[in-house]
Amino acid sequence: MMKHDFDLIVIGAGSGGVRAARVAAAHGAKVAIIEEYKVGGTCVIRGCVPKKLLIYGAHFAEDLNDAAMFGWDIPGCTFNWPVLRDNVLAEVGRLEAIYTQTLANHEVTIFHERGELAGPNEVRLASGEVRSARIILVATGARPMLPPVSGVEHAITSNEVFHLERLPKRIVIAGGGYIANEFAGIFHQFGSHVTVVNRSDTILRGYDEQLRDRLLQISLAKGIDFKFNSTFNSIEKAEDGTLKIDMGGCDDLEADEVLFAIGRKPNVDGLGLDAAGVALGDKGQIKVDDDNRTNVPSIYAVGDVTDRIQLTPVAIREGQAFADSVFGDKPTRVDYANVPHAVFSHPPIASVGLTEGQAKNKLGSVRTFTSDFRPMKNVLAGRNERSLYKIIVDETTDVIVGLHMIGPDAPEILQAAAIAVKAKLTKADFDATFALHPTMAEELVLMK
Ligand code: FAD
């Protein structure tokens, strides 16, 4: 048998790659991982984690405002962006060290440089060194897309947003997905004037229509501007640093920052996929089967680079399933049904299962229950924001097939409710559950 340097080489130390490397090593494999930027990947370094910390930071703006009606007089309250930014980056650094330590504890060799495939069993490092493995896992994730617009180099993406030197007074955010809407909320709460530019006429495609509409109405009422059916012609930087944006479909705009959050592209460029003979799908993603295997038997791929569902818990599950199947003698496949997802907007949205439209198409007859209410805290605060919860039920079986929420803490509440949806509980099961009073979540068991 041919002797290789390692049993497994993982390219990319993000959510999927780190889990796969750690678990394969725990199963006894000799593992190396290659990372060109920072151990932890998008989620830890420039995605979920720093973003959620900014969301927490942003939320204080509303809480401090609402506090007055609860008797709190807080004079001279100001926001200091560099303090929050540096604290967030320090926390990211702490987590990066923990991830690195975990890999070291499992005796995973880390190469801190770029890697590319040099053949079905070989990886070439940036240093020129070539290392071989019986199995190679590509877990290189995805990266933000930029449009082919003149002056795009003056714009930023989610990669740069966490490092901004100063808070922009005016920011234009391109995109209608969750990242665009989350940063719209963050910058608005920090006091920036936010304009969201969308090339279509809807935000958050794929989410329940009523919830999308509710978020749009609340965002507009807060003072976030939206430009629909609009595109960027060019961006020019004036001498004073102002970005002058020539727009199509709406009036031209001026801003201090332009943030493109228009989608993420699988990281396959320059990865040597040709050399290894790995086939790509029509969106440039690595094509894999249900066992995360590419068309080359020794090469597997997990996470965003395969463009199935671009979420951290999915990449982690895929990494775990790969390692258990290939190195742990425990064949495992990921079940993609009922993956919960959230938009950490202000207020947040959370969702699991089918939307009302999808359920009608799939099942024919469905029953929909809604609760449209103003949370108790909002009432006293004088905050005119209503929450909306929706339950979609298969009329034939009474099984809950979709659950959708917008309102304070919706993602925290939905995580627990997602267990019930995954377990295929019925509306009758929800009805039989006592309310926990007084909470917002009790609406879930009180819908008639
Ligand atoms: P990644 O975590 O992206 O890791 C890939 C790694 O490979 C990176 O570290 C990269 O540097 C490295 N790499 C790439 N090419 C090479 C190479 N040739 N050589 C060496 N190293 C290489 N998901 C959620 O579930 N919840 C959220 O709230 C959420 N928020 C997000 C917010 C933002 C702003 C962004 C951008 C993403 C967010 N995501 C969220 C998505 C989540 O971050 C990804 O789905 C997840 O990180 C995918 O994991 P992965 O292992 O596939 O890739």
Residues whose N, C-alpha, C, O or C-beta is under 5 A from the ligand:
A	BS01	FAD	I11 G12 A13 G14 S15 G16 G17 I34 E35 E36 Y37 K38 G40 G41 T42 C43 R46 G47 C48 K51 E113 R114 G115 A139 T140 G141 A142 S158 I179 N267 V302 G303 D304 V305 Q310 L311 T312 P313 A315
